[in-house]
Each structure stands twice: as C-alpha cells, then as structure tokens.
Amino acid sequence: MEMTGERRIEAPRQTVWEGLNDPEILRASIPGCESVERVGDDAFQARVAMKIGPMSARFTGKVQLSNLNPPASYTISGEGNGGAMGFAKGGADVSLEEEGPQATLLRYAVKAQVGGKMAQLGARLIDSTAKSMADQFFTRFAENVAVQPVAAADAEERLAAATLSAPRMGDRVLGETGPLHPEVAKVDAAAGPRPSPPAAVPGSSPGSPPQLSLFSMLPRDIFGLPVVFWFGSLVWLVILFLLFVLG
C-alpha cells in the first residue's frame, strides 16, 4: 500500500515540527489512539484501537524516527501487532515547507504492508480505511497546532472602544429623553440651581431625618398681617368683654 498527500497547517514550521514530536498532540490526533509514550529520544510506543470493515482489534507497536533534519523533515517507521487480526508495518517520509511566518505545508509519502486476517479483507478496503485515518489524523493535528487568534486582545480592544464612547461621571447628558424612562425629559443638573434642603427643626440632630412640627404647619400671616397681631387682638377682645359685660 502506498499513499501520498499534503496538508496546509496554519502554524509556523517550528510549531508543526514540535507537534510531530509531542506525545500528547500525537495521542489527541491519531484516530482511536489510547496512549503514546516516549521511550527514547527518537522512539515512541503507542496503543491504537481500530476497525477495518467487520474486524476490530487493538494494535500495540513501536515507532522509530530517523533521517532527522529539524525542523524540515524526518522519516518515521514502525510495526504494530493486532493479535489474531494480523500485523501492519511500514514507514513514511515527512517534510515541512514554510508558506509564510504563520503557515506550513506538510507533505508525506507512506509505504506500508499488512498481514494476517487483515490481508484477506482486500486491498481496496484497506486503502480506503488508511486514507480515512490519514485524513482524520491531519485534520486533528492541524487543529491542535494551529495558531489561534488572541481572544483577550480582541476583548481589550472592544472594552477600550466601549470606554471611549460611554458617558463618564460629570459629563453633560445629551438628548431629550433619559435612558431608563424615554418618555420623561432629561434634566441637566448643570443648567439650574439645586434646590435647597428643608430647614431643620429645632432640637433635631443634623443627621436625623426631618420631623414635622405643629407650629410649622400654622400660617405666618393672615390677610397680610402677622399672626401675632391677630392673636393679640383676640386677647384684648376677651379682656374688654369681661370688663363691660360681666363687670
């Protein structure tokens, strides 16, 4: 079985190279992969569960890296054993080409062979399964290593724009209606004098709420004359009444 292809990855070449040598990124990218462990500077051990047609098996194998030319290319080779299902072995040449500061073109050429019961399923089924797994791997790998946009920077720009456009304390409010009650006209606090607070009742503390007094409810004048005048006139009428009627 032979297979070639290429995939554009939105990430710098160095980032892609590091991803191809990162066990966690490989584990998250390989379909059906259960574990990837580094067993040497240039070797990994993996366990993968896969299904080819009606057959399912769990493969355990070792992968060796050679012809290392970081971060441009390397050769990967390995062999996996699936028990009664059979075995698979082969290798691939992988190269990375820069396509700008934030993009890399990954090319690969794979040669592999299978044995045991898998070989009885037919080359067409095996080829289609291998191609499907390769597409899934490179799609996941590209997502795992792709440079993501910095959401925090976008949020900071939006916050700065909102801050510049929002009214601040002390700014005069423009327009004819208020934001909470559109039907009520706005009142500009800077346009007129502020109302004076009510006079404090004698005997009350400065911080206490205003108290009502019976004297504060009485009128200060009647028909333009002070209340004291009317009160004194009433007293004199009472005195005259006592002198001339009862005296």
C-alpha angles and dihedrals in degrees: 000000000000128000134173133182148137136227132195112224122195096227138085116275092246090054091050091049092051090048092054088056098042113101094205094051091046092049091051092047104045111086111243093004114156100179143356120193129181110232097173143358090278103019138079135186119212141181118206131180113209143164128216113187109307093346127089129184144154115242125204118191149146126243124206127198121211141162088042113192105164126236095001110054150338142175121243123198134170151142131230131197120211099181114228091002092066137241141287131205137168145106145244137214112222125192131181123209125187117240099180131316094298104033136067132189111218117200125187139181117193131195119182143154133201133205141186122035091342090066089059092061093074134254094261094059093044093048093049091048092049092048091049092050091047091052091049092048096051093043092053093041092052090051092049096051101030115118108251122213114259103253092186092061092051091049091050091052092050091048092050092050091049091048093052093050098042120093116253132213110284096021116129111248112236126209136050102268136049125244096239099041110027092182093059119079117240119249116215107219091205094055100074143013119284117246114259118244118255116271115264119248113243112261095026122117119247095246097044121101117262114275127210118239127198090226091053088060095056118095116254095218139014120209089347095305124108119258089239090064093054092045092052092047090054091052091052091049090054091050093048090048091054093048101047103030104036098025 
